[in-house]
Amino acid sequence: MSNRPSVPAPGRRTVLRGSLLASAAVTVPVAVTAAPAFALSGRPSASWGVQVGDVTASSALVWVRSDRPARMVVETSATESFRRARTWHGPLIGARTDFTGTTPLYGLPAGEQVHYRVTLADPHDPRRTGKPVYGTFRTAPARRRDGVRFLWSGDIAGQGWGINPDIGGYRVYDEMRRLDPDFFLCSGDNIYADGVLEPSVTLPDGRVWRNITTVEKSKVAETLDEYRGNFRYNLLDDNLRAFNAQVPSIIQWDDHEVRNNWYPGQILDDVRYTEKNVDLLAARSMRAFREYFPVPTLQASPAERRMHRVVRHGPLLDLFVLDMRSFRNANSPGRQPDDTSGILGAEQLSWLKRELSRSRAVWKVIAADMPLGLVVPDGATDFEAVAQGDPGAPLGRELQIAELLRHIKHRGITGTVWLTADVHYTSAQHYAPERAAFKDFAPFWEFVSGPLAAGSFPANALDGTFGPDRVFVRAPDRENVSPMEQPQFFGEVDIDGESGELTVRLRAQGGTVLFSKVLQPGRTGQ
């Protein structure tokens, strides 16, 4: 639909030369304990690559990690030659943040390619600098006719399947990079802090899966350093570092950043953990998350830090990033007739209703880290997501979603689309009041993708409360199918600048488009 080519323009790709391509060529050993095997020269090194987060029409946040104390310096330019570059003096990076740092960029030109390089300088001698690391990104457009195209997925290094050098590591990231999207939305489970990686796993057909391993991935994460090591682990992959340098991200979290199916106030009954207080584990994970991902709202003062936010990407798109983990109530059978906390918490629900009402974007994409109508069990009697298997009137966490859907309908809010991951397969659900027990809402679509680098699982049952119809699904028939046996999944959203149409494509690794749906702009339901 968009007239933008589906492969990168030459200028964008050639900027990823020099230090970026050199770092991407490094061969990572099968067993590592810290950084990739770069020789230290006595100067700061940025061998973990660069990232950019939450790009808008005029701003972005640049991330880097050093191997020692350093001053972060960012240069930006409209050209690859870095003539007439603008310099941004970043923070002093040290052990307090695990040698990570971010630098905000403001006053950028809308709808333009921005080339940047990050240099790390010795804090005692600014003339002693490391080799620059290069990256590039596009700012959000100011004009509607430019269009928007982005990818989404989630679930990375889960169920015992980590970086396998025998198959080239996380190859799906190279495939996504070549599609040259405006940005990537990670819908949660960026790590599996509760997932141990063994050096090798024998598959049902006798083949052997081989993992790159680290000390931090040899047990469940409990300490701050163990959580940090989990976030570092994925950056050992060449494909992911190259992807980060070319494609900016919008990141949210779900459960495995802390522990499977966690909720605030939970006390663990799990022999693998010496620390049983989930709130303490979550605080440690959130600190490491804040250090390892460029999320502007997490860089605020402690009282103002939050995961949920709106990222405005030009006239066509507002992306509403939800946090369905931090404010939820305890997992339960979900039959409460009154539930103000729900899965979002009362304050986040009010925020979402208010921001949706204020939005003037053609499309309001709601990035949920869990699905709405898919039944996700937590043990024999409790439920982990919104749905709880009762197809009748809303109960428990469904009450919040009913309130939100009613608000969208009664306020005449157009162009809402739900995107999620979490369940480790890909599908498309259409929700309509004529099929539902709760009828006071306008029809909408929910699209599911993932995993990116984890085990695949069979499709979940549907809950009829909001009338979902599973229009498409691709899932295996057994649990925890490895990435060597099952293609990984990601989704693509393409908003055409001329017509305003939004096209969703559910993709499988290898270039196959499994399902496609075109939605029309300006409608409260379709």
N, C-alpha and C positions, 0 to 999 in steps of 0.2 A: 504494500500500500504506500509506504513512504518512498520517495524518489531517491533516498540516500542509498548508495551501493552497500551490499552486504559484506564487502571485504574492505579492509582498511585502505585509506588513501595512502599513496607512497610517502608523503611528508610525515604522516603520523607514525608510520612504522619505522622510518629511518631514524627518528629521534631515539628509538630504543636501541641505541648502539653503545659503543664504548663500555663504560662500567656496568651498565645493565646487562648487556649481552655477555659480558665476561662473567658476571656473577651467575647468570642463567646456565652457563656452560660448566659450572663446577659439578663434579661428581661427588655426591654425598655418600659417605661410608655407610655400611649396613648397620653398624652400631655407633651411635654418637652420644655424647653427653652434654654438649653445649651448642656452640655455633658451627656452621658449615666450615669445612677445613680450609680456611684462608690463612695464608702466612701473615703474621703480624710484622709490620715494618716500624713500629714505634709511633705511628700516627693513627688517629682514630679511623676505624673502618665501619662502613655501613653495609656490611655483607648480607644483612637480612632484608635488603631491598627497601622500597618506599611504598607508601599507600596514600591515597587521597579519599576523603570521606565527605558525604553530604554536600555535594557541589550544587550551587544555586546559580542564578544569572550573574552574580557579582562576587561570590565568595566560595571558599573551599578550605579544607583543613588537611595539611600535609603531615605525614607521620614518617619517622625513621627510628631505627635502633642502632646504637653505637656499641662497640666492644669495650669502651672505657669512657671515663668522663670526657665530655666534649661540648663545644658550643655549636648549636645547629644554625646553619645559614642556608636560606632558600633563595634562589634566583629564578625569576619568571621572565618569559619573553614570548613575543608573537612568532618568533622564528627559531629554527633549530640552531642557528649560528650563535644565538644569545647576544646578538648586537642590540644595544640599547636595552639591556636587561634591567629589571627592577630587583633590588635586593631587600630581603626580609630577614631581619635578625631574630632568630628564634631563641629558645631557652637554653640554659645550661643543663646538660643531660648528665645524670649521675645515678648512683646505686639506688636512691630513694624511689625511682620509677623504673627500676630494672634497666636503666640506660636507654629508655625510650623517651621520645619527645614529640610534640606536635607544634606546628606553627600555623596560625590562621592567616589566610590571604583574603584581603578585602579590596573593593574597588576594581574588580576584574571586568573586562569587556564581556558583554552578553553574547552568547551564541558563537564564541570563538574558540579555536584551538589554543590551549595554553601549554607551552613547553616549560618544564621546570627542572632544576637540578638541585640536589641537596649536598652540601659540603659540611663535613664535620671538622672543626678546628680544635687544636689543643687549647684548653682554657687558660693556660699560662703563657702560650706563645701563639697568637692567632696566625702567624705565618706558617706554622706547621699544620698542614691540613691533609686529610685523607683524600682518596680518589673520589670525585663527585659521582653521585648516582643519579641517573636521568629518569624522567617520567613525563607523561603528557596526559591531558584530559580536555574535554570540551565543557565549557560553561553552558548552563541552561539557556535556551533561546529567549529573546525578548519578543520575537515575532511568532505568531501562530503557524505561519506557513512553513517553518523550518521542520516541524514534526519532532517526535521523540521516539526513541527505541531503546528498550532496556531488557535485561534478562533477570530471572530470579530462580532460586533453588535454596537448598539447605542441606544439613546433615553430612558432616565431614569427619572422616576417620572414626566411624562408629562400628560397633559389633565385632571388633577385633580386626577390621580391615584398615590398615594404615597406608603408608607410602610404600608401594611395592616397586623396587627398582627394575624388576624383571619385565614389567609392562610399561615402564617409562613414567612411573609415579602417577600423579593426578592429571592424566592426559585430557580429561574433560575441560580443564581450565584453558588449555591451549586451544581447544575447539571453540570455547566461548570467546576467547580473546580475538580469534580470527573473525568472528562475527562483528566485532568493533561496535559494541553497544555504547550508548551514552553513559550508562551506569549499570551496576549489578546490585540487586537487592538480595541479601542473604537473610532468609526467613527464620534463622535460628539454628541451634545445635551446631555452632561454629567449631566446637570441640566436643569430645566425649571425655569429660573429666573423670567419669566413673568407668571408663572403658580401658582395660589393660590390653596392651599389644604384646603378643608373643612373637618371638623371632620367626616362627613359621607355623602355618596351619595347613593341614591336609584336607583337600576338598573331597566331596563325595565321589568324584570321578578319578581320584587318585593323584591329581595334580597337587603341587605344593605352592601355597601362597607364602611369599616371603616379605616380612615387614622390616623397614628401617625402625630401629628401636632406640629409645633413650631411657635414662634413669627415671625421669618423671613419668614416663608411660608404662613403667613396670608395676605400678600400683595405682589405686584410686587416689585422686588428688584431695588433699586435706589442708596442707599448708599453703601459704601465699606463694612460696617458691615453686611448689608442685603445680599450682594453677598456672603460674607464669610459664612453666615448662610445657604445659599442655598447649598454651597459645603459641609458643615458639615452635612447637613440633611441626605444624602445618607449613610454616615458613621455610622448612628444610626442603620443600618441593620446588624444583626449578620452574615448573609450569605456573605455580601459584604466584611466585615472586614476579615473573614476567607479566602475568595477568594484572597483578596489583599496580604495576608501573604504567599500564596502559588504560585500565578500566577503573574509574572511581567506584566506590561501594557505598551502599547504605545498609547498615548492619543492625540487626536486632538479636535478642537472645531468647532462648526457650529453656528447657530443663537441663540438658546435658552439659551446659556450661557450668553447672553446679553438681547435679546428681539427678538420676532418672526420676521423673514425676514428683519433683520436690515442690513444696509449698511453704509459705512463711509460717514459722512456729513449729514446724515438724521436728520431732525427736526420732532419730533413726533407730531401727532395730535391724542392724546390718553388721555382721561380724567383721566386715572388711574395714570398717571405720572405727578409729579410736575416738575421733571427735564426732559426737552424736547430734550436736546442735546445728541444724541446717541453717539457721539465720547467720551463724558465725561463718559457716562454709560459704554461704551466698555473699557475705560481705567481702571475703577474701577473693572470691571469683570476680565480683564486680570491680574490685580494685585492679585485678589483672586485666580484665576486659577493657577497662578505661585506659590502661597503659598500652594495650596492644591494638586497639582500633581507634581510628580518628572519628569520634562521635562528638560533635560540638556540645550537645546538651550534657554530656558527661564530664566536660572540662569546666563546667560552672562551679560555683561555690557549693560546698556539701549540702546546704539546705535547698539548693535549686537543681541539683543533679537529677536527671530522669532519663529513662530510655525512650518513653513515648514522645513523639514530636511530629511536626508536619515539615516535610521537605518540599518546597515549592519549585517546580521545574518548568517554569515558563507558563504561558497562557493555557496550555493544553492539559497540564497535569499537576495536581497536588497529591503527594504520597503521604498517607497517614500511617505512621509506624507505631504499632501497638505494643504494649508490654502486658502480656497475658499471664505473667508469672509472678511479678513482685507484689501485687495487691490482691491476689486471689484468696479465697477462703480455702479451708482444708478440703482435700479430695474426699468425696463421700458418695453415698448412693444417689445424691442429687435430687431428692424428692421434696425439698423445702418449699412451702407455699409462699414464703417471703424471704428474699435473699438480696440484700442491698450491697454486699461485698462482691458476690459473684466471681467472675474471672477477671474483671477489669478494675474493681474497686469503684466506689461511688465517685470519687474525684476525677478519675480518668474517664469514666463514662460521661460525666458532665463536660469535661474538656473536649471529648470527641464530638459530642452533639453540637457544642458551641462552634468548634472549628469547621465541621462539615457545613453548618449553616452559613458561616462566613465565607466559605470558599467560593471563588468565582472561576475556578478552573473548569474546563470542559469535562475533564474526567477526575473523579475522586477515587483513587485506588487505595483500598484499605489493606495494609500489609499486616496480616494476622499470623502470629507464630503457631496457632493451632486452628484446625478446621472447626466449622460450626455444626454441621449435621452428621459428621462421621463419629461413630461411637468408639471412643478410645478408652478401654478399661484400665483400671489400676488395681490389680488384684481381683479377687473373686466377687467383691460387692461394690467397690468404689469406681469412680470414673475420673478421668484425667482432663478431658477437654470440656466442651459445653454440653454436648448431647449425653444423655444417660440411658438411652434405649427405650424410653417410654414415649410412644408416638402421640400421646395426648397433649393437653394444654401445657404451656410452659411451666416448668418447675425448676427450682434450684438456679443454676447459672443461666439457664435458658431465659429466665425472667429479664436479665439485663439485655440480652440480645433482642428479645421481643420489644423492650422499651426503645432500643436504638433503631430497630427496623420501623417501628411505628413513627418515630421522630422523622426519619428520612422520608417516609411517605407523606406525612401531614405537612411537612415543611416544603414539599415539592422539590427535594434535593435530587438533581439529575446526575447521571453518569457514575454511579457507585459500582465498583467491581472489587471482589475479595480475592486476594492471593495468599497462599499459605504453602507449607511444606509438612514436616513432622512425621508423616505416616509411612514414608519410604516407598512410595509408588506415585504414579501420576494419574490424575483424573480430572473430569469436569463435571460439576454439579449445577443444575439449574433449580432454583428455589421459586415456588409459585404458590400463592394463597389458595388456589382452587384445589391443591393437593394436600394442604396443610391443616393441622388442628388449630393453629393460630393463623388468623386470616387478615389481620390489619397491617399489611405491608405490601410493598410493590415488588414484583419479581426481580430477581438478581442472579448473577452468576458467581460461582466460587471455583477457582482453579487451583489444583494441587500439583506440586512438582517435587523432585528430589527422589532419592538421595543423590548427592554429588560424589561422595566417596565413602560409602557405608553399605551395610547389608540392606537388601530389598525384602519386602514383606507382603503377604497377601492383603487384599483389599478389606477395609473395615466395613462393618454393617452400617446402614443408614438409619437415622432416627427421623420419623415422619412429622415431628412437631412443626417444622417450617417448610414441609413439602418438598424435600430434595428429590430430584430425578437424576440418577447417574447416567449422563449422556455418553460419557466415554471413560474407560479405565484401562490401564495397562499395569498389571501386577503379577508377580510370580504366584505359584500355587503352593509354595512352602516357605518357611521362615528363614530369614538371614541368608539369602542368596548372595554370594560374593560378587564384587565388581568384575571378576574374571568370567562369571557365568551369566550375568545379567547386565545389559547396558545401564548406565546411570542416566538420570533425567534432569532436565532443566526446562524452564519456560521462557518464552519471548513475548513481549508486548510491543506492538508497533502502532503508534498513533500517527495517522496521516495528516500532514499539515494543511492540505487542500480541503479534504472532505470532513476531517475530524473523526473519521471512523477509527475504532480501536480494534486491532486484530490480535488475538491471543493464539500462540502456537505452542503446543506441548511437544517438546523435542526429546529424542533419545540420543545418547552419545553415539557418534558415527554419522551424524548428519541427517537422520531421518526425522521428518515432521510427522508425528503420530496423529495429531488432531489440530484443527484450526477452527476458530470461531470469530466472526466479524460482528461487532456491536456498533450501533448507531449512536451518535452524540445527541444530547439534549433531551433524553428520555428519563422519566422517573423509574421506569421498570421495563425490562425486555427479556 
